[in-house]
Amino acid sequence: MAAQVVIAAYRPHAGKDAEFRRLLAQHGPTLRSEGLITGRPTVVLRAGDGTFLEIFEWVSDEAVRGAHERAPVARLWEAMEKAADFVSLDSLEESRRPFTHFEPVEV
């Protein structure tokens, strides 16, 4: 299958915002260095409740399925899960409106 764009949503735990931002800054580069995502720039946004959204493009279905087997990715995802909840887009207030706006974030 062709490349796929994903929108991931992460809600940092109380007091873990700065730690999660550091981890998020490593996410795209780690996936890219493992050959799992394309060269399309990763976009990071922030919702009004502090949830981060990350938009990136997997190279293939195989990359999605195999990502968990890559040690650097698995370690990073484990750390990310300790610092934030992975939530669905419909948990965001913004998802209830058309033409949703988010704050751009540099990580």
Beta strands, then each sheet from edge to edge (+ up, - down):
strand 1: 4-12
strand 2: 43-46
strand 3: 52-58
strand 4: 84-87
strand 5: 103-104
sheet 1: 4+ 1- 3+ 2- 5+
end
